[in-house]
Amino acid sequence: MYTAGPGKKEREIFLPEERTITALPRLVAGLAGEDRELFGRIFQVNTSAGRIHPPPEMEEWIKKRFGPADQVKNQEIVRVTNLITLEGALFNRLRAARPVEGKIAGPVREEIVRTQGDPFCHPEEQTPADTFGRVRGKYCLTASNLAKYDGYHAVIIFAEHNPLAVSREEMVDAFVTARRWADLVREEDPAAKYYFFLWNCLWTSGASIIHGHAQATVAREMHYPKVEALRRAMVAYRGKYRSGYFEDLYRVHEALGLAWRLGAVKGFAYLTPVKEKEVFLLAEEPGPELYEAAARVVEGYRAISSWSFNLALLLPPLDKTAEDWGGFPAIIRIVDRGDPALRKSDVGAMELFAASVIASDPFWVAEKIKRYQL
Ligand SMILES: [Zn+2]
């Protein structure tokens, strides 16, 4: 499992550390009885060794690129499975190159500047409105998405072109504006109840337009399958353990030092991330406090050079439905999608069909992101 990249940053990963993903089995063993039991209920951890036998000609190169040869010859792989949702991650410390904290690469910055003056810079003239018009925020307005994911699909266009320059206040405004849009959709179509908000930032995240924009949809009949699957997992968990899944999920992350709080919002670096550096935020209700916490995570992301990301808001339906949504919080999930300066995809067959292969250490992510939540 070699990764290309500058030698220096890979070498750093071998610094002795107590709190790393490879130390997870030991950290779990050290938890107090009830926390350890809860952890075992939700997560399964396996470790395995990956061994290689490199020819002598490679030794020098390996040392330069990855550090001490022994650690490359015997690689520790930690596999974490969420037994409740069946999400899974494979962590390999060798792949866990620490991101270099610094400025965004010149070509990425240039590409953002080059697209200035795009249709989203002139949304009133160059984007369609919804049949009920546009919703205007303080720093954004809505457009009707030209090629829709779903029957109701809006784009929330920031006045700011550069998505990396969108401020905390502007982010909160986009959440609030999108929700006002969803309420207008419901006035037009009361059966549209399943609201979903997302922000894909820069091309590696799937964004086709560079200009800063979030999106929102409202579905009918049933929530999107991944949100519905999470609800079903929560209901099954409650049925089996007489306990709240999300409360327990937070508690085990907190016990391991992976969690934080901002007011009533609970956050943690997730142990089975869907991709790099996933952060979970939980709140009883959606609203400015949660949105502010999400904006702070984005600021933390920028500080650790996570320029391209996917952010999603998962909510129970906006109106009563037949399903049991009791105990389902307002959830924000944010995941890093890799360096937009590199020509590579971070998703392969493993992610699509098996489990996520993860390079970033959740313990490192938690330490970094926490600083921006205080
Ligand atoms: Zn623009």
Boltz pocket constraint, residues with backbone or C-beta under 6 A from the ligand:
constraints:
  - pocket:
      binder: B
      contacts: [[A, 115], [A, 116], [A, 117], [A, 118], [A, 119], [A, 120], [A, 121], [A, 160], [A, 161], [A, 211], [A, 212]]
      max_distance: 6.0
